Amino acid sequence: MLSKRIIPCLDVRDGRTTKGIKFKDNMDIGDPVEMGRFYYEEGADEIVFYDITASSDRRPIMLDVVRRVAETIFIPFSVGGGIRTLQDMREVLLAGAEKVSVNSAAVLHPDIIRQGAEAFGSQCIVLGMDVKQVPPSEQIPSGYEIVIDGGRRHMGLDALWWAREAQRLGAGEICLNSIDADGTRSGYELQLTRLISTQVHIPVIASGGAGTPEDLLHVLTEGCADAALIASMVHYGTYTIREIKKFLETSGVKVRKT
């Protein structure tokens, strides 16, 4: 059995790490370079970096900040936000990322997934999915809709269909974020996570809602996720990565030792 991964997420705006609730009311909480280094030393399995306004602002990702974070950590580093072209992917990888995450651009131009997988390998291409629960319909039978541009734009796409389509195009991993749970610290959206995780054969990272180590236990077991993204619970010092991993290990979940 593969170890389950614990992945701190750095949402970055104007060069600073920020955190909000359901993509709103974001607060400045620190320097992403210092935070990335701290989480690496704490035993994080990976770091995710999102330039959260690059897509909505229609601007390139902040490569200088990406480069500075990459220089301080020695674990896999996934970067997303404002990546629209193969050249954008190349620049992010050259800046030190091991993976690139595409979200809004992939929904609008799905072939970017195939192009990236062919150029750099599927293992480098992460599909970011921002999802909201809606009433099931003929168009969205799963009851989960894809939204883009930081949750501002509803796309009328069914989340399960999109996950399968992205897998077919060559995505090597999915980072699945529930906007309804994002920043609430009330637990992951287990139904959504289990739905996607059991219907694709690529790894799924659960995102949105982590508040306690028990939440990670539930999503990594009941939710069938391969990894769990965390933010608020470590950003505010409520828990450390070491504490989370120790709890998971004693609960029977295989994790990489810190």
C-alpha positions in Angstrom: 0.0 0.0 0.0 1.3 3.4 -0.9 1.7 6.0 1.8 -1.0 8.6 2.1 0.4 12.1 1.4 -0.1 15.2 3.6 0.2 18.4 1.5 0.2 21.9 2.8 -1.3 24.4 0.4 0.0 28.0 -0.1 -2.6 30.2 -1.7 -0.7 33.2 -2.8 -1.9 36.7 -3.7 0.4 39.7 -4.4 3.3 37.6 -3.2 1.9 36.7 0.2 0.2 33.6 1.5 -3.5 34.2 2.1 -6.5 32.3 3.4 -10.2 32.8 3.1 -13.5 30.9 3.5 -15.2 29.6 0.4 -12.8 31.7 -1.7 -13.9 34.9 0.1 -12.6 37.4 2.8 -9.0 36.4 2.3 -6.5 37.4 5.0 -2.7 37.8 4.7 -1.1 35.1 6.8 2.6 35.1 5.9 5.5 34.8 3.5 5.2 31.8 1.2 8.9 31.2 1.1 9.3 31.0 4.9 6.1 28.9 5.2 7.2 26.5 2.5 10.5 25.9 4.1 8.9 25.5 7.5 6.4 22.9 6.2 9.2 21.0 4.4 11.2 20.8 7.7 8.0 19.7 9.5 7.7 16.6 7.3 5.3 17.7 4.5 5.2 15.2 1.7 4.7 17.8 -1.0 3.9 21.5 -1.2 1.2 23.0 -3.4 1.4 26.7 -4.5 -1.5 28.5 -6.1 -1.3 32.0 -7.5 -5.0 32.5 -6.7 -5.8 35.6 -8.7 -3.6 34.9 -11.8 -6.5 33.3 -13.8 -9.2 35.9 -12.8 -6.8 38.8 -13.4 -5.7 37.3 -16.7 -2.0 37.6 -15.9 1.0 35.3 -15.7 1.9 33.4 -12.6 4.5 35.0 -10.2 7.5 33.0 -11.3 9.9 34.9 -9.0 8.0 33.7 -5.9 7.7 30.2 -7.3 11.5 30.1 -7.8 12.2 31.4 -4.3 10.0 28.7 -2.7 11.5 26.0 -4.9 15.0 26.9 -3.8 14.1 26.3 -0.1 12.3 22.9 -0.3 13.4 19.4 -1.4 10.2 17.6 -1.8 7.7 17.5 -4.8 6.4 21.0 -5.5 3.1 21.6 -7.5 2.3 25.0 -8.9 -0.9 26.4 -10.4 -2.6 29.6 -11.3 -2.6 31.4 -14.6 -1.1 28.5 -16.5 -2.7 28.7 -20.0 -0.1 27.5 -22.5 2.6 24.9 -22.9 5.2 27.7 -22.6 3.6 28.7 -19.2 4.1 25.1 -18.1 7.7 25.0 -19.3 8.5 28.2 -17.4 7.0 26.9 -14.1 8.9 23.7 -14.4 12.1 25.5 -15.1 11.4 27.7 -12.1 11.6 24.6 -9.9 8.2 23.0 -9.9 7.9 19.2 -10.4 4.2 19.4 -11.3 2.0 22.0 -12.9 -1.7 22.4 -12.0 -4.2 23.5 -14.6 -7.7 24.4 -13.7 -9.6 27.3 -15.4 -7.5 27.1 -18.6 -8.1 23.3 -18.8 -11.8 23.7 -18.6 -11.8 26.4 -21.4 -9.1 24.6 -23.5 -9.0 20.9 -22.6 -6.3 20.1 -25.1 -3.8 21.8 -22.8 -3.9 18.7 -20.7 -3.0 16.4 -23.6 -0.3 18.8 -24.8 1.3 19.0 -21.4 1.2 15.2 -20.9 2.8 14.6 -24.2 5.5 17.3 -23.6 6.4 16.7 -20.0 4.7 13.4 -19.0 1.4 12.7 -17.3 3.1 12.7 -13.9 3.7 16.4 -14.3 0.1 17.4 -15.0 -2.3 17.9 -12.2 -6.0 18.8 -12.9 -7.3 21.3 -10.3 -11.0 21.0 -9.9 -13.1 23.6 -8.0 -16.5 22.1 -7.4 -19.8 23.3 -6.0 -22.8 21.1 -5.0 -25.9 21.8 -7.1 -29.3 20.1 -7.5 -28.8 17.0 -9.8 -30.0 17.6 -13.4 -29.7 16.1 -16.8 -26.7 18.4 -17.4 -25.1 17.7 -14.0 -26.3 14.2 -13.0 -23.7 13.9 -10.1 -25.0 17.0 -8.4 -21.5 18.6 -8.5 -20.7 21.4 -10.9 -17.3 22.7 -12.1 -16.6 26.3 -11.5 -13.6 28.4 -12.6 -11.9 31.7 -12.0 -11.7 31.3 -8.3 -15.3 30.1 -8.0 -16.7 33.1 -9.8 -17.9 31.4 -13.0 -20.2 28.4 -13.2 -19.5 26.2 -16.2 -22.4 23.8 -16.5 -20.0 20.8 -16.5 -20.6 17.7 -14.4 -17.6 17.1 -12.1 -17.5 13.3 -12.5 -17.6 13.7 -16.3 -14.8 16.2 -16.2 -12.6 14.1 -14.0 -12.9 11.1 -16.4 -12.3 13.3 -19.4 -9.2 14.9 -17.9 -7.9 11.4 -17.1 -8.5 10.4 -20.7 -6.6 13.4 -22.0 -3.6 12.5 -19.9 -3.8 14.2 -16.5 -1.7 12.3 -14.0 -3.4 13.5 -10.8 -6.5 15.4 -9.6 -6.6 18.0 -6.9 -10.3 18.0 -5.9 -11.5 21.1 -4.1 -14.9 21.5 -2.6 -15.7 25.2 -2.5 -18.6 24.5 -0.1 -16.1 23.2 2.4 -13.2 25.4 1.6 -11.8 27.2 4.7 -14.6 26.1 6.9 -12.5 23.6 8.9 -15.7 21.5 9.3 -14.4 18.5 7.4 -13.8 17.4 3.8 -16.7 16.8 1.4 -16.6 13.0 1.7 -19.4 12.2 -0.8 -17.7 14.2 -3.5 -14.2 12.8 -2.8 -15.4 9.2 -2.7 -17.4 9.7 -5.9 -14.3 11.0 -7.9 -11.7 8.8 -6.2 -13.6 5.5 -6.9 -14.3 6.4 -10.6 -10.8 7.3 -11.8 -7.6 5.4 -11.6 -5.3 8.3 -11.1 -4.5 9.7 -7.6 -6.9 12.1 -6.1 -5.9 14.8 -3.6 -8.8 15.9 -1.3 -9.0 19.6 -0.7 -11.3 22.0 1.3 -12.5 21.7 4.9 -9.7 20.2 6.9 -10.0 21.3 10.5 -8.8 18.3 12.6 -6.6 15.2 12.2 -9.8 13.2 12.3 -11.0 15.0 9.2 -7.9 13.7 7.4 -8.5 10.2 8.7 -12.0 10.2 7.3 -11.1 11.5 3.9 -8.2 9.2 3.5 -10.2 6.1 4.5 -14.0 6.7 3.9 -13.3 9.2 1.1 -10.8 7.0 -0.6 -8.4 9.9 -1.3 -4.7 9.3 -2.0 -3.7 12.5 -0.3 -5.1 15.4 1.7 -4.5 19.1 1.2 -4.3 21.2 4.4 -4.1 24.9 5.0 -6.0 26.6 7.9 -5.3 23.9 10.4 -1.5 24.3 10.1 -1.3 28.0 8.9 -2.8 29.1 12.2 -0.7 26.8 14.3 -3.7 24.7 15.5 -1.8 21.5 14.6 1.6 20.6 13.2 2.3 18.2 10.4 4.1 15.9 12.8 1.0 15.8 15.1 -1.2 15.0 12.2 1.0 12.2 10.9 1.4 10.7 14.3 -2.4 10.6 14.7 -2.9 9.0 11.3 -0.2 6.4 11.9 -1.7 5.4 15.2 -5.1 5.2 13.5 -3.7 2.7 11.0 -3.1 5.0 8.0 0.3 4.5 6.3 2.2 7.8 6.1 5.8 8.7 5.4 7.7 9.2 8.6 8.9 12.7 9.4 
